[in-house]
Amino acid sequence: MVSPSPADSPADSPATSLSFTSWNDDKLITIVLLHGGFTCRLEFALVLPHLSDFHVLVPDLPLHSASRHIKPGTTDNSARHVAQLIRSHAHGGKAHVVGVSMGGYIGQCLALDQPDLVLSLFVTGAAPVVGKRLFMAQWPRVTYYTMKPMLDWLPAWVYQYQASLLGLRLSTELIAEMRDNTTWELIQDMFPWILSFTLDHVRQLKVRTLSIAGAKGDDVPMIERTADALRSRRTNHDEAWPEDGSGAIVIREATHGWDMQFPELFAQGVSAWVKGEALPNEFERL
């Protein structure tokens, strides 16, 4: 695996652009990895070694870690900054966009607004919200006062152990970043666009799209409805959407942030998707 170059790069100027790392600059195809809410680019530490065939850009998103100075942390503002990153640093000014949870919503927002920059979408845990996640989004104060004490008061090893019960592998460095990233400002900014995202928006996506749910942490009935929405899309010429592999997937043993649970499988899925190859057997197509 080629080390990131440079180690910590500003997309244009440090004051206004995302901090990011760039891996495997000699590879032709660019993938952008967008982390979930409250984490940072360290979320993908165990995924990156398995994506050595690709040029990979891994930013910290607004109000997170090394990009914490960039405000607001709204979905649409984050998407604008990712667009700037792609234009400036992706090979050919286009990229395959991979997003987890919040990062998945940012990817879809970007694809809705600027589809010309997005070669494809691979998103997980980013279907329209219903049920428990809808409650979390509608009542952000509850989310904040549930997460903040756990991160601040529990020793890192205890939080690691709790996460490991779900199969998640979190480093102490990532937990430290999560402590600093869990702010009331971020929670206020993050949820409004996610609350407004519906199946009608899914139908408006004009890029090749794979939407995934981890059956042990995400809403499977909603991902089934997402599959229907993706199938019903029309092109700009009002023709049926072509058979390009788009659709929805369930991974039965996966939880919500399963890139930290099965990092090699996650990378294998991304690689197969980008190359147009058969997806791993664990990817159950709906």
C-alpha positions, 0 to 999 in steps of 0.5 A, a space after each residue: 500500500 502506498 502511503 498517503 501523499 501528502 500526509 495531510 492535504 488541504 483541497 485548496 486553502 486550509 481555511 476554506 477546504 477539507 483536510 484529506 489524505 490521498 492514497 495511491 496517486 498513480 492509480 487511474 480511477 479515483 474513489 472518495 470515501 465519506 465517513 459517518 457522523 461523529 467519526 473521521 477519516 480514521 473510520 476507513 483505516 482498516 479498509 484502505 489496505 484493500 483498495 490499493 488498485 485505486 486512487 483514494 481520497 479520504 476527507 474529514 468532513 465539515 465540523 469533523 476532526 481536521 476539518 472542524 473549522 469548516 462550517 456549517 456541518 450541513 449535508 448540502 454544505 458538506 456536499 459542496 466541499 466534496 465537489 470541490 475536492 473532486 474537481 481539484 484532486 480526483 483524476 479527470 475531475 470525477 470520482 466514484 463516491 462511497 459513503 457510510 451513514 451521514 457520508 452516504 447522505 452527503 454522497 446522494 446530495 452531491 449526486 442530486 446536485 452535481 451528477 457530472 462529478 459522480 461516476 457512481 454511488 456506493 452508499 450504506 446506512 443512508 436510506 430515507 429514515 424511518 423508525 428509530 433513526 427517524 426519532 433520533 433525527 427528529 429529537 437531536 437533543 436525545 441523540 446528543 445527551 445519549 452519545 456525549 456522556 458515553 464518549 466523555 465518561 467511559 474509558 476508551 477501552 470500555 467504549 471499545 469493548 461495547 463496540 466490539 460486542 457489535 463486531 465493530 473495531 474502533 481504535 483509541 485514536 478514532 474514539 478520541 476524535 469521536 469525543 471531540 466531534 460529538 458537538 451540539 453544533 454538528 447534531 443541529 446541522 446534520 439532521 435537517 437534510 436527512 429528515 427531508 430525504 425521501 424515496 422521491 429523491 432516490 428516484 431523482 438520482 441520475 447516476 449508477 447507484 448501489 444502496 446497502 443496509 446492514 440487517 443487524 443495524 439498518 431498516 431492511 423494509 426501507 431498503 426494500 422500498 429503496 430497491 423499488 425506487 431505484 428500479 423505477 427511475 427514468 433517464 433524462 429522456 424519460 426512458 427506463 433506467 438502463 441495467 447498470 447494476 444499480 439496486 439495493 443490497 442487504 448484508 445479513 450479518 452486518 450492523 450499521 457502520 459495517 465498514 468497521 465490522 467487515 473492512 475487507 468485505 466492505 473493500 471487496 464490495 467497493 472494488 467489485 462495484 467500481 470495476 463492474 464485477 460480481 459482488 461478494 456472495 454476502 451481498 444479497 440483492 433485493 
